[in-house]
């Protein structure tokens, strides 16, 4: 009976030691020590200490190009902005405290913002922090184009009188439509309002 109890106790201790571990941290919290103990029937318990390497962040992967249209795709942003006007040159805006606001003023009924957005981005954006506004006097709308990770956000608002003169007031009209344009294949998805 004592043999069974001793064998059972040792096997239980051995299995608990193999499965469990205790960690302790240094004051600088940059290194962790893993402390485990192992017991054999003939030896005294010993404590082994090993250092775990600090975790390195995984590099972010760029999205793979998607050739098939997404399920919610309503079209492609594949029209060339230079077909409308070769002089599509964004201008800086007054009262812009960030230095990232740009505007273009046009009068063209054939301009469909979501279809030209990707080409506009490639030709007119200098960096991804910029916020571009396209004021269209023919349709009385203002389109805002921003870059968020691997997506262009396109928001079409009602034009408000004289909003193009100030970065503080531009884009303040009622939101009419919002779209997401994917860089990988130009898919357009409409965002429900």
C-alpha positions, 0 to 999 in steps of 0.5 A, spaced: 500 500 500 505 504 501 509 503 495 502 504 491 502 511 494 509 513 493 509 511 486 502 515 485 505 521 489 511 521 485 507 520 478 503 526 480 508 530 482 512 529 476 506 530 471 504 536 475 512 539 474 512 537 467 505 541 465 506 547 470 511 553 470 511 559 474 514 565 471 517 571 474 519 578 471 524 583 473 523 590 474 524 592 467 519 587 465 523 586 459 526 579 460 522 573 463 524 567 467 521 560 466 522 556 472 520 549 472 522 543 477 523 536 475 523 530 480 526 523 479 525 518 484 532 517 486 534 525 486 532 531 490 528 536 486 532 541 482 530 547 479 532 549 472 531 557 470 531 558 462 530 565 459 525 566 454 527 571 448 523 577 447 517 577 442 519 580 436 513 583 432 511 580 426 512 584 420 505 587 417 503 583 410 501 587 404 494 585 402 495 580 396 492 583 390 484 581 389 482 579 382 475 577 383 470 583 385 468 583 392 461 581 394 459 588 396 462 591 390 458 595 386 463 597 380 471 599 379 474 605 380 478 605 373 477 611 370 483 616 368 482 623 371 487 626 366 481 624 361 477 630 364 482 635 365 490 635 364 491 641 369 488 637 375 492 641 380 490 641 387 491 647 391 493 649 398 487 651 403 486 657 407 486 656 415 489 649 414 492 648 421 495 641 419 498 643 412 494 637 409 488 640 406 488 640 398 482 642 394 480 642 386 474 646 383 471 643 377 465 644 373 463 637 370 457 633 370 461 627 367 465 627 374 463 621 378 467 621 384 468 614 386 470 612 379 475 617 378 478 616 385 483 611 385 486 615 379 486 622 382 489 619 388 495 616 384 496 623 380 494 628 385 496 625 393 503 627 395 502 623 401 497 619 405 496 624 410 493 629 405 485 630 405 483 632 398 476 636 396 473 636 389 468 642 389 464 640 383 460 647 381 456 643 376 453 638 381 453 642 387 457 637 391 463 637 395 467 630 394 472 628 400 478 623 399 482 620 404 487 614 405 486 609 410 491 604 410 489 600 403 483 603 402 480 610 399 475 613 403 470 617 398 465 622 401 460 626 397 457 632 401 452 637 398 456 644 397 455 649 402 456 656 399 463 659 399 465 653 403 471 652 398 475 658 401 476 655 408 479 649 411 474 650 417 468 650 413 469 645 407 465 639 407 460 641 412 454 639 407 449 634 408 453 627 407 450 624 400 454 618 399 460 614 402 464 609 398 470 605 400 475 604 394 480 598 394 487 599 392 488 592 390 483 592 384 479 598 384 473 595 387 468 600 390 463 599 396 458 603 398 457 605 405 450 605 407 448 612 411 
